Amino acid sequence: MDIRTKAVHTGVYKDKSYNSVTTPIYPSSTFYFDKIGQNKGYDYTRSGNPTRDALEENLADLEGGAGASATCTGMGAITATTFFLKSGDHLVAGDDIYGGTYRLFKQVLPGMGVDVSFVNMRDLAAVKAAVTPKTRMVWIETPSNPLLNIVDLEGVIAVAKANSCLSVVDNTFMSPYFQQPFQFGADMVVHSTTKYLNGHSDVVGGAIVYASEEIAERGKWLVNALGVSQSPYDAWLVLRGVKTLAVRMEAHQANAQAVAEFLDGHPHVKKVYYPGLPSHPGQELIKKQMTGFGGMLSFELDTSKVDRDNFFANLEYFCLAESLGGIESLIEHPWLMSHSSMGEEGLKKSGITDETIRVSIGIEAAADLIAAFDKALKG
């Protein structure tokens, strides 16, 4: 099936009693046994729930994986993957990743005995040099958040495999509609389903999709043991949202392309980061591993010409808010908001500046979004 058909039909037809065309919600926290050792496949919702199973079936199908775990948040999914590691292990990650991931890797994992190296993951030589005999996982985020840098999936995953390391790809920015990391050999793919998969800013959630049954068995055990599985109602919201993934991603992309082209070369904008611009340095990899450019862009605001606070105050339609991937447009300041936990040193190393602005382009009319920017940039 085409991914557009999978998004609509996978994990849906579960009601054999009344033939509902939507997946039922099973809010029950527990399920009774017919007798000791015999039930209908479920005993306690943290461990398994029919609604959540339906979502996991859908997400595994969209990514082309062997199974999936739906978690309570995106960070819950990321945290669960790190429990594949043990004290004494080493993890290699990019130096320009999501701020919450950076905080977990920098401030939490070392206290658990896991060493982490942050490298420029666009440099394969740097990735190879960072790997040690203790390295057990390579963490890839592409395009990166918020600078939209492109990592060579095939190249970095090959380095991981050559060193018997698990490779994990955060595919939140692209969604499985525009990028499928398993095609390049990834072991796990993670998502904040809060973002494009749900797409309506009305739920928080995460997902881990597994390349093999063996990895899935371990991952599902960990999610249950850690208690980070998603509630049935939240799973139902994500499953409802994912049905429109294809049409939403096309709309996000068309609008983002138009806005990026408007901002590119604007006298009050120093630089625009968007994969759909010919000026993006990752064109070869974009063509190789992505089928679209997505709805995220960032730019450097020339604050010598435009006051930052006035810019935000005068910008219509864009909510000054963290998160991304919803149908409404959002804008934020990574230095002080989404990536502040990286600290000044980490921010500078990643390339994020005090003038970096991250934008999640919604599905409003492109002309209205451009007009809003035009007005706000005039100061």
The 8 nearest C-alpha neighbors of each residue, nearest first, counted from 0:
[[1, 4, 5, 2, 3, 60, 6, 61],
 [0, 2, 4, 3, 5, 6, 61, 176],
 [3, 1, 5, 4, 6, 61, 0, 176],
 [4, 2, 6, 1, 5, 245, 7, 244],
 [3, 5, 7, 1, 2, 6, 8, 0],
 [4, 6, 2, 9, 8, 7, 3, 0],
 [7, 5, 242, 3, 4, 8, 241, 2],
 [6, 8, 242, 4, 5, 9, 3, 243],
 [7, 9, 5, 11, 6, 4, 10, 12],
 [10, 8, 57, 5, 11, 6, 7, 56],
 [11, 9, 53, 57, 56, 54, 12, 8],
 [12, 10, 22, 9, 8, 13, 21, 53],
 [11, 13, 14, 22, 10, 20, 21, 19],
 [12, 14, 11, 22, 15, 10, 23, 19],
 [15, 13, 18, 16, 19, 12, 17, 23],
 [14, 16, 18, 17, 13, 12, 19, 20],
 [17, 15, 14, 18, 19, 13, 12, 23],
 [16, 18, 19, 15, 14, 20, 13, 12],
 [19, 17, 14, 15, 16, 20, 12, 13],
 [18, 20, 21, 17, 14, 22, 12, 23],
 [19, 21, 18, 12, 22, 11, 14, 13],
 [22, 20, 19, 11, 23, 12, 239, 13],
 [21, 23, 11, 13, 12, 24, 20, 50],
 [24, 22, 21, 25, 50, 14, 13, 19],
 [25, 23, 50, 26, 231, 232, 235, 22],
 [24, 26, 27, 50, 231, 23, 49, 48],
 [27, 25, 231, 24, 28, 232, 230, 44],
 [28, 26, 29, 25, 30, 44, 43, 231],
 [27, 29, 44, 43, 26, 30, 45, 25],
 [28, 30, 43, 27, 42, 44, 31, 41],
 [31, 29, 42, 43, 41, 32, 27, 28],
 [32, 30, 33, 42, 29, 38, 41, 39],
 [31, 33, 38, 34, 37, 35, 30, 36],
 [34, 32, 38, 37, 31, 35, 39, 36],
 [35, 33, 32, 37, 36, 38, 31, 39],
 [36, 34, 37, 32, 33, 38, 31, 42],
 [35, 37, 34, 38, 32, 33, 42, 39],
 [36, 38, 34, 35, 33, 32, 39, 40],
 [39, 37, 32, 33, 40, 41, 36, 31],
 [38, 40, 41, 37, 32, 33, 42, 30],
 [41, 39, 38, 42, 37, 47, 30, 48],
 [42, 40, 39, 47, 30, 43, 38, 48],
 [41, 43, 30, 29, 31, 44, 40, 38],
 [44, 42, 29, 46, 45, 28, 30, 41],
 [43, 45, 47, 48, 28, 46, 29, 42],
 [46, 44, 43, 47, 228, 223, 226, 48],
 [47, 45, 44, 223, 43, 48, 42, 228],
 [48, 46, 44, 45, 41, 43, 49, 52],
 [47, 49, 44, 51, 50, 52, 41, 231],
 [48, 50, 52, 51, 53, 25, 47, 24],
 [51, 49, 53, 52, 48, 24, 231, 25],
 [50, 52, 54, 53, 234, 48, 49, 231],
 [51, 53, 49, 55, 50, 54, 48, 56],
 [54, 52, 10, 56, 50, 51, 55, 49],
 [55, 53, 57, 51, 56, 52, 238, 10],
 [56, 54, 67, 52, 58, 57, 53, 68],
 [55, 57, 53, 59, 54, 10, 58, 52],
 [56, 58, 9, 54, 10, 60, 55, 59],
 [57, 59, 61, 55, 60, 56, 54, 62],
 [60, 58, 64, 66, 56, 62, 67, 61],
 [59, 61, 63, 57, 58, 62, 56, 64],
 [60, 62, 58, 59, 63, 175, 2, 57],
 [63, 61, 59, 175, 60, 64, 179, 58],
 [64, 62, 60, 61, 59, 181, 65, 179],
 [63, 65, 59, 210, 209, 62, 66, 208],
 [64, 66, 211, 210, 209, 212, 59, 63],
 [67, 65, 59, 209, 64, 215, 208, 56],
 [66, 68, 208, 55, 59, 207, 209, 69],
 [67, 69, 207, 206, 55, 219, 70, 208],
 [70, 68, 206, 229, 205, 228, 55, 67],
 [71, 69, 228, 229, 205, 227, 206, 72],
 [70, 72, 229, 204, 228, 227, 205, 75],
 [204, 73, 71, 205, 75, 74, 203, 70],
 [72, 205, 74, 191, 76, 75, 204, 190],
 [73, 75, 77, 76, 72, 78, 205, 100],
 [76, 74, 72, 78, 73, 77, 227, 70],
 [75, 77, 73, 79, 74, 205, 78, 206],
 [78, 76, 74, 80, 79, 75, 73, 81],
 [79, 77, 75, 81, 76, 80, 74, 82],
 [78, 80, 76, 82, 81, 77, 222, 75],
 [81, 79, 77, 82, 78, 83, 76, 218],
 [80, 82, 83, 78, 79, 84, 77, 108],
 [83, 81, 84, 80, 79, 85, 78, 221],
 [82, 84, 81, 80, 85, 79, 218, 217],
 [85, 83, 82, 81, 88, 135, 86, 113],
 [86, 84, 88, 87, 113, 83, 82, 112],
 [85, 87, 112, 113, 88, 111, 84, 114],
 [86, 88, 112, 113, 85, 89, 114, 133],
 [89, 87, 113, 133, 86, 85, 134, 135],
 [88, 90, 134, 114, 133, 113, 115, 135],
 [91, 89, 115, 136, 134, 137, 135, 114],
 [90, 92, 137, 116, 115, 138, 117, 136],
 [93, 91, 138, 117, 137, 116, 118, 139],
 [92, 94, 118, 120, 117, 95, 119, 96],
 [93, 95, 117, 118, 349, 119, 96, 92],
 [96, 94, 349, 93, 143, 144, 97, 350],
 [95, 97, 144, 143, 94, 93, 140, 98],
 [98, 96, 144, 100, 99, 101, 338, 95],
 [99, 97, 338, 101, 100, 337, 341, 102],
 [100, 98, 102, 101, 97, 103, 338, 74],
 [99, 101, 103, 97, 102, 98, 104, 96],
 [100, 102, 98, 104, 99, 103, 105, 97],
 [101, 103, 99, 105, 100, 106, 104, 340],
 [104, 102, 107, 100, 101, 106, 105, 99],
 [103, 105, 101, 108, 102, 106, 107, 100],
 [106, 104, 102, 103, 101, 107, 108, 109],
 [105, 107, 102, 103, 104, 108, 109, 110],
 [108, 106, 103, 110, 109, 104, 105, 111],
 [107, 109, 111, 113, 104, 110, 106, 103],
 [110, 108, 113, 112, 111, 114, 107, 106],
 [111, 109, 108, 112, 107, 113, 106, 114],
 [112, 110, 108, 109, 113, 86, 107, 85],
 [111, 113, 86, 109, 110, 87, 114, 108],
 [114, 112, 109, 88, 108, 86, 87, 89],
 [113, 115, 89, 109, 90, 88, 112, 116],
 [116, 114, 90, 89, 91, 104, 113, 117],
 [115, 117, 91, 92, 118, 90, 129, 114],
 [118, 116, 94, 92, 93, 91, 115, 119],
 [119, 117, 93, 94, 120, 92, 116, 125],
 [118, 120, 121, 93, 122, 94, 125, 117],
 [119, 121, 93, 122, 118, 126, 150, 123],
 [120, 122, 150, 119, 123, 151, 149, 148],
 [121, 123, 120, 125, 124, 119, 126, 118],
 [124, 122, 126, 125, 121, 127, 120, 155],
 [123, 125, 127, 122, 126, 128, 129, 120],
 [126, 124, 128, 122, 123, 127, 129, 118],
 [127, 125, 123, 129, 124, 128, 120, 122],
 [126, 128, 124, 129, 125, 130, 123, 158],
 [127, 129, 125, 126, 130, 124, 131, 123],
 [130, 128, 126, 127, 125, 131, 91, 116],
 [129, 131, 127, 128, 134, 126, 132, 91],
 [130, 132, 133, 134, 129, 89, 128, 162],
 [131, 133, 134, 130, 162, 135, 89, 88],
 [134, 132, 88, 131, 89, 135, 87, 130],
 [133, 135, 89, 131, 90, 132, 130, 88],
 [134, 136, 164, 89, 165, 88, 90, 133],
 [137, 135, 165, 164, 90, 166, 134, 138],
 [136, 138, 91, 166, 90, 92, 165, 159],
 [139, 137, 92, 167, 91, 166, 168, 136],
 [140, 138, 168, 167, 169, 92, 141, 137],
 [139, 141, 169, 143, 168, 142, 96, 138],
 [142, 140, 143, 149, 150, 139, 148, 170],
 [141, 143, 147, 149, 148, 140, 144, 172],
 [142, 144, 147, 141, 148, 140, 96, 145],
 [145, 143, 97, 96, 146, 147, 95, 142],
 [144, 146, 147, 143, 357, 297, 97, 333],
 [147, 145, 144, 148, 143, 272, 297, 351],
 [148, 146, 142, 143, 145, 144, 272, 149],
 [147, 149, 143, 142, 146, 150, 141, 281],
 [150, 148, 142, 141, 281, 147, 151, 143],
 [149, 151, 121, 141, 152, 120, 148, 142],
 [150, 152, 154, 153, 155, 284, 149, 121],
 [153, 151, 155, 154, 150, 156, 183, 180],
 [152, 154, 183, 156, 151, 155, 157, 184],
 [153, 155, 157, 151, 152, 156, 158, 123],
 [154, 156, 158, 157, 152, 153, 151, 159],
 [155, 157, 159, 153, 158, 154, 152, 166],
 [156, 158, 160, 154, 155, 159, 153, 161],
 [159, 157, 155, 161, 156, 160, 162, 154],
 [160, 158, 164, 156, 162, 157, 161, 166],
 [159, 161, 163, 157, 162, 158, 164, 156],
 [160, 162, 158, 159, 163, 157, 164, 156],
 [161, 163, 160, 159, 164, 158, 130, 134],
 [164, 162, 160, 161, 159, 165, 135, 134],
 [165, 163, 135, 159, 136, 162, 160, 166],
 [164, 166, 136, 186, 135, 137, 159, 167],
 [165, 167, 137, 186, 185, 136, 156, 159],
 [168, 166, 187, 138, 188, 186, 139, 185],
 [169, 167, 139, 188, 140, 170, 189, 138],
 [168, 170, 189, 140, 171, 188, 190, 139],
 [171, 169, 174, 173, 172, 190, 168, 189],
 [170, 172, 190, 174, 173, 169, 191, 194],
 [173, 171, 170, 174, 142, 293, 295, 195],
 [172, 174, 177, 171, 293, 170, 178, 175],
 [175, 173, 176, 171, 170, 177, 172, 178],
 [176, 174, 178, 179, 62, 177, 61, 173],
 [175, 177, 174, 178, 245, 2, 173, 248],
 [176, 178, 290, 291, 173, 175, 289, 174],
 [179, 177, 289, 175, 173, 176, 174, 180],
 [178, 180, 175, 181, 62, 182, 177, 176],
 [181, 179, 182, 183, 185, 178, 184, 168],
 [182, 180, 185, 184, 183, 179, 210, 63],
 [181, 183, 180, 184, 179, 185, 63, 288],
 [184, 182, 153, 181, 180, 185, 152, 156],
 [183, 185, 181, 182, 156, 186, 180, 153],
 [186, 184, 181, 166, 187, 180, 183, 167],
 [187, 185, 210, 166, 167, 165, 209, 184],
 [188, 186, 167, 209, 208, 185, 210, 168],
 [187, 189, 168, 208, 167, 207, 169, 170],
 [190, 188, 207, 169, 206, 170, 168, 208],
 [191, 189, 171, 206, 205, 192, 170, 169],
 [190, 192, 73, 205, 193, 171, 194, 204],
 [191, 193, 205, 204, 196, 194, 190, 197],
 [194, 192, 203, 204, 191, 197, 202, 200],
 [193, 195, 324, 192, 198, 323, 196, 191],
 [196, 194, 324, 198, 197, 325, 192, 174],
 [195, 197, 192, 241, 198, 194, 244, 240],
 [198, 196, 240, 237, 195, 241, 192, 193],
 [197, 199, 325, 195, 196, 194, 324, 240],
 [198, 200, 325, 201, 326, 197, 240, 202],
 [201, 199, 325, 202, 198, 193, 194, 197],
 [200, 202, 199, 203, 193, 236, 197, 198],
 [201, 203, 193, 200, 233, 204, 236, 197],
 [204, 202, 193, 72, 71, 192, 201, 205],
 [72, 203, 205, 71, 192, 193, 73, 70],
 [204, 206, 73, 191, 72, 192, 70, 76],
 [207, 205, 69, 190, 68, 70, 189, 76],
 [206, 208, 189, 68, 67, 188, 76, 209],
 [207, 209, 67, 188, 187, 59, 66, 64],
 [210, 208, 187, 215, 64, 66, 211, 65],
 [209, 211, 64, 186, 65, 187, 181, 208],
 [212, 210, 65, 213, 214, 209, 215, 64],
 [211, 213, 215, 214, 65, 216, 66, 210],
 [212, 214, 216, 211, 215, 217, 210, 209],
 [213, 215, 217, 211, 216, 212, 218, 209],
 [216, 214, 212, 218, 209, 213, 217, 66],
 [215, 217, 213, 219, 214, 218, 212, 220],
 [216, 218, 220, 214, 215, 219, 221, 213],
 [219, 217, 215, 221, 220, 216, 214, 222],
 [218, 220, 222, 221, 216, 217, 215, 68],
 [221, 219, 217, 223, 218, 222, 224, 216],
 [220, 222, 224, 218, 223, 219, 225, 217],
 [223, 221, 219, 225, 224, 220, 227, 228],
 [222, 224, 226, 220, 221, 46, 225, 219],
 [225, 223, 221, 226, 222, 220, 227, 46],
 [226, 224, 222, 223, 227, 221, 79, 228],
 [225, 227, 223, 224, 228, 222, 45, 221],
 [228, 226, 70, 71, 222, 225, 75, 229],
 [229, 227, 70, 71, 226, 45, 69, 222],
 [230, 228, 71, 70, 69, 234, 231, 227],
 [229, 231, 233, 232, 234, 228, 71, 51],
 [232, 230, 234, 233, 50, 51, 26, 235],
 [231, 233, 235, 234, 230, 236, 24, 26],
 [234, 232, 236, 235, 230, 231, 202, 237],
 [233, 235, 231, 237, 51, 232, 236, 230],
 [234, 236, 238, 232, 233, 237, 239, 231],
 [237, 235, 239, 233, 238, 234, 240, 232],
 [238, 236, 197, 240, 234, 239, 235, 241],
 [239, 237, 235, 241, 236, 54, 240, 234],
 [238, 240, 236, 237, 241, 242, 235, 197],
 [241, 239, 197, 237, 242, 238, 198, 243],
 [240, 242, 244, 196, 238, 243, 197, 239],
 [241, 243, 7, 6, 240, 244, 239, 238],
 [244, 242, 241, 245, 246, 240, 247, 7],
 [245, 243, 241, 247, 242, 246, 248, 196],
 [244, 246, 248, 247, 243, 3, 249, 176],
 [247, 245, 249, 248, 243, 244, 250, 3],
 [246, 248, 250, 244, 249, 245, 251, 243],
 [249, 247, 251, 245, 250, 246, 244, 252],
 [248, 250, 252, 246, 247, 251, 253, 245],
 [249, 251, 247, 253, 252, 248, 362, 254],
 [252, 250, 294, 248, 254, 362, 249, 361],
 [251, 253, 294, 293, 255, 249, 250, 254],
 [254, 252, 250, 256, 255, 251, 249, 257],
 [253, 255, 365, 257, 251, 252, 256, 258],
 [256, 254, 252, 258, 294, 257, 253, 360],
 [255, 257, 259, 253, 254, 258, 252, 260],
 [256, 258, 254, 260, 255, 259, 261, 253],
 [257, 259, 261, 255, 260, 256, 369, 254],
 [260, 258, 262, 256, 261, 257, 255, 263],
 [259, 261, 263, 257, 258, 262, 256, 276],
 [260, 262, 258, 259, 263, 257, 369, 265],
 [263, 261, 259, 265, 260, 264, 258, 268],
 [264, 262, 260, 265, 261, 271, 259, 270],
 [263, 265, 262, 266, 268, 261, 269, 270],
 [264, 266, 262, 268, 267, 263, 261, 269],
 [267, 265, 268, 264, 269, 301, 262, 304],
 [268, 266, 301, 265, 304, 300, 269, 376],
 [269, 267, 300, 265, 301, 266, 270, 299],
 [268, 270, 299, 301, 300, 267, 271, 298],
 [271, 269, 299, 298, 268, 272, 263, 264],
 [270, 272, 298, 263, 297, 273, 299, 259],
 [273, 271, 297, 296, 298, 146, 147, 270],
 [272, 274, 296, 275, 276, 271, 147, 279],
 [275, 273, 292, 276, 279, 272, 147, 285],
 [276, 274, 292, 273, 256, 277, 279, 291],
 [275, 277, 278, 274, 279, 273, 260, 259],
 [278, 276, 279, 275, 282, 274, 280, 273],
 [277, 279, 276, 280, 282, 274, 275, 273],
 [278, 280, 277, 276, 281, 274, 282, 273],
 [281, 279, 282, 278, 277, 283, 274, 148],
 [282, 280, 284, 279, 283, 149, 285, 148],
 [283, 281, 285, 284, 280, 286, 279, 277],
 [284, 282, 286, 285, 281, 287, 280, 288],
 [285, 283, 287, 286, 282, 281, 288, 151],
 [286, 284, 282, 289, 287, 283, 288, 281],
 [285, 287, 284, 283, 289, 288, 282, 290],
 [286, 288, 284, 285, 289, 283, 290, 282],
 [287, 289, 285, 286, 284, 178, 290, 152],
 [290, 288, 178, 285, 291, 177, 286, 287],
 [289, 291, 177, 178, 288, 286, 292, 285],
 [292, 290, 177, 289, 293, 252, 178, 275],
 [291, 293, 275, 274, 252, 294, 290, 289],
 [294, 292, 252, 173, 295, 291, 251, 248],
 [293, 295, 251, 252, 255, 360, 359, 296],
 [296, 294, 359, 293, 358, 360, 255, 297],
 [295, 297, 273, 358, 272, 357, 359, 294],
 [298, 296, 357, 272, 356, 358, 271, 146],
 [297, 299, 271, 356, 270, 355, 272, 300],
 [298, 300, 355, 354, 270, 269, 268, 356],
 [299, 301, 268, 354, 302, 269, 298, 267],
 [302, 300, 267, 268, 303, 304, 269, 305],
 [301, 303, 305, 304, 306, 300, 307, 354],
 [302, 304, 301, 305, 306, 267, 300, 307],
 [303, 305, 302, 301, 267, 306, 378, 300],
 [306, 304, 302, 378, 303, 307, 301, 376],
 [305, 307, 309, 302, 308, 310, 304, 378],
 [308, 306, 310, 309, 305, 302, 311, 300],
 [307, 309, 311, 310, 306, 312, 313, 305],
 [310, 308, 312, 306, 311, 307, 313, 378],
 [309, 311, 307, 375, 313, 308, 312, 306],
 [310, 312, 308, 314, 309, 313, 307, 319],
 [311, 313, 309, 310, 314, 308, 375, 315],
 [314, 312, 375, 310, 311, 309, 315, 374],
 [315, 313, 375, 311, 312, 371, 310, 317],
 [314, 316, 371, 317, 313, 372, 375, 318],
 [317, 315, 318, 328, 314, 368, 371, 327],
 [318, 316, 329, 328, 315, 330, 314, 319],
 [319, 317, 329, 320, 330, 316, 328, 315],
 [320, 318, 330, 331, 329, 317, 311, 321],
 [319, 321, 318, 331, 329, 330, 322, 336],
 [320, 322, 331, 337, 323, 336, 319, 330],
 [323, 321, 320, 194, 324, 329, 337, 193],
 [324, 322, 359, 194, 325, 329, 321, 195],
 [323, 325, 194, 195, 198, 359, 326, 322],
 [326, 324, 198, 199, 200, 327, 323, 194],
 [325, 327, 361, 362, 199, 198, 328, 324],
 [326, 328, 361, 325, 362, 329, 363, 360],
 [329, 327, 361, 360, 317, 359, 318, 326],
 [330, 328, 318, 317, 359, 358, 320, 319],
 [329, 331, 358, 319, 357, 317, 320, 318],
 [330, 332, 357, 319, 320, 356, 321, 333],
 [331, 333, 356, 336, 334, 335, 357, 355],
 [334, 332, 337, 336, 338, 335, 331, 339],
 [335, 333, 339, 332, 353, 338, 336, 352],
 [334, 336, 339, 333, 332, 338, 337, 353],
 [335, 337, 333, 339, 332, 338, 334, 331],
 [338, 336, 333, 339, 98, 321, 335, 334],
 [337, 339, 98, 333, 340, 334, 336, 341],
 [338, 340, 335, 334, 341, 336, 342, 337],
 [341, 339, 342, 338, 102, 98, 99, 337],
 [340, 342, 345, 339, 338, 346, 98, 102],
 [343, 341, 340, 345, 344, 339, 346, 338],
 [342, 344, 346, 345, 347, 341, 339, 334],
 [345, 343, 347, 346, 342, 348, 341, 349],
 [346, 344, 348, 341, 342, 347, 343, 349],
 [347, 345, 343, 349, 351, 348, 344, 341],
 [346, 348, 350, 344, 349, 345, 351, 343],
 [347, 349, 345, 346, 350, 344, 94, 351],
 [348, 350, 95, 346, 347, 94, 351, 345],
 [349, 351, 347, 348, 352, 346, 95, 146],
 [352, 350, 346, 349, 347, 355, 334, 353],
 [353, 351, 354, 355, 350, 347, 334, 346],
 [352, 354, 334, 355, 351, 332, 335, 333],
 [353, 355, 299, 352, 300, 356, 302, 301],
 [356, 354, 299, 352, 353, 298, 351, 300],
 [355, 357, 332, 298, 297, 331, 299, 354],
 [358, 356, 297, 331, 330, 296, 145, 332],
 [357, 359, 330, 296, 297, 329, 295, 360],
 [360, 358, 295, 329, 323, 328, 330, 294],
 [359, 361, 328, 294, 255, 251, 358, 295],
 [362, 360, 328, 327, 326, 251, 363, 359],
 [361, 363, 326, 251, 250, 327, 364, 360],
 [364, 362, 361, 365, 327, 368, 367, 328],
 [365, 363, 367, 366, 362, 368, 254, 361],
 [364, 366, 368, 254, 367, 369, 363, 257],
 [367, 365, 369, 364, 368, 370, 257, 371],
 [368, 366, 370, 365, 364, 369, 371, 363],
 [369, 367, 371, 365, 370, 366, 372, 364],
 [368, 370, 372, 366, 371, 367, 258, 373],
 [371, 369, 373, 367, 372, 368, 366, 374],
 [372, 370, 368, 374, 369, 315, 373, 314],
 [373, 371, 375, 369, 374, 370, 376, 368],
 [372, 374, 370, 371, 376, 375, 369, 377],
 [373, 375, 371, 372, 377, 376, 370, 314],
 [374, 376, 314, 313, 372, 310, 377, 378],
 [377, 375, 378, 373, 374, 372, 310, 305],
 [378, 376, 375, 374, 373, 305, 267, 310],
 [377, 376, 305, 375, 310, 309, 306, 374]]
